[in-house]
Structures are given as C-alpha cells and as structure tokens.
Amino acid sequence: MAQMVQMTTEQLQQLIEAVRVSAAANGAAAGEAAAVKSKGSFSNCSSRFGGQRDHEAVEEFITSIVTYKEIECISDEDALKGISLLFYGLASTWWQGVRKEAKTWNDVLALIRDHFSPTKPAYQIYMEIFDKKQDESAAIDTFVCQKRALLAQLPDGRHDEETEIDLIYGLLNIKYRKHIARHDFKTFRELLEKGRIIEHNMMEDQAEQSGPVRGARGTKRCTYCNFRGHKSEECRKRKSANNDD
C-alpha cells in the first residue's frame, strides 16, 4: 500500500519554484534552438551559377535561389552575405567587381539579370520566334514550349493567348496543320492535346508499315503445333508426322 508523503508549506513552495525554473529554462533552450534553426544560409543550396549568358539558365538560377531563400527563412541581410557561395568561374570573378553595388537582395537579382540576361528588344525576340519552323523530328510539346518561352520575354500584356496561338500556329509542321484547323481549338492546351493524338496515330502507322513484331498479336498461328509464324498447311511438324504415317 502506497504511503502518503507529507510536505510542509515551505517544502511545497520550494518544489513549485524548482518546477517553474526548470520549465522556464527548457522554454528558453527551445527558443534558442528554434532561432538557430530558422537562421538559414546558402551553404546547403545545390544551385550554382557560372556566368552563362543564357536567359533560361539565368531565370532558372534566380527562381531556384529565391525559392530556397524563402523555404530556409534566410533574411535579406544573410542572403546578401552568402550569395557568393553560389557563384563560380566567370560569375565569381564578376561578383567580386560588382558586390559593392548590391545594397539589397533585390539589387543582387537585378545585377544578375542585367549582366547575364539583359532584356532583349522586342524585334529581336520576334526574329528568334520566326527564325525556325518546326521540323519533322520535333515533338509538338517541345516546339510550342520553346516558342512560348520566347513570347514570355516580351513586355507584359503585348499579346493575348489567341494572338500567341496565331503566331505559333503558322510555324507548326504541315503534318499537324493538315489535321488541326486553326478554328478547331482556342487554347494552347487544346492544341497540344490534338497534336499528341496525331503523334500517337503516326507512331501506330509506322509500326504497321514496319511489319508485325515476332510473337505479337495479329501474326498467324498454326492450328497444329500452336506456334506463330505459319499456318497449319505450312507446318513442318505436321508434314513430318504425315510422312511417318
């Protein structure tokens, strides 16, 4: 049978105070740990930039580090100090010369874009769009994606989706335009869906023209030996058996 422990009022107060001090200490330690955890850096960021003068590479790098900065709760001040960890090669050399110009995090992003991916004039973007039509081997998804990426570099609000479709439709390979009339779709999504169906049908046509695959359904099967590739009248096994008879 458990025995009751009797405590004086003074002992009880001492126990309560000890528990209170312990709880406060644990709370402070947890707060410090949370503070350390929330203070992230770019040290573990896998994105790196070597100074490529390529619009897509620059935008991919910027999108990656901006997302990483938000997820890791990196302050603008810490991001400004740690951005050099992500540069190598030409970019690292460039940063040594311009870092004093970057007073804020937004300055860093602007400097990267201005130097490695300066805004192209609209006429140059249009020249790149119409420079190349879709060839036989290019999938419609890839081709449309590339052209839309160029259109995205134009000033905001320059074209609505209908106009962008008009610009790209004329560049499609004739094998698509023969089966997809311009008035048959209103969005890029509808165009791509129809294009994929055409590509699938063409793959089936090519498979049929190349002949049946060994063992595939549709090849003739011998009713005597049950093997594919010949008929009963041609079966050697059957002829051999008849000769034996």
Buried (B, 14 or more C-beta within 10 A) or exposed (E): EEEEEEEEEEEEEEEEEEEEEEEEEEEEEEEEEEEEEEEBBBEEBEBBBEBBEEBEBBBEBBEBBEEBBEEBEBBEEBBBEBBBBBBEEBBBEBBEEBBEEBEEBEBBBEBBBEBBBEEBEEEEBBEEBBEEEBEEEBEBEEBBEBBBEBBEBBEEEEEEEEEBBEBBBEBBBEBBBEBBEEEEBEEBEEBBEBBEEBBEEEEEEEEEEEEBEEEEEEEEBBEBBEEBEBEEEEBEEBEEEEEEE
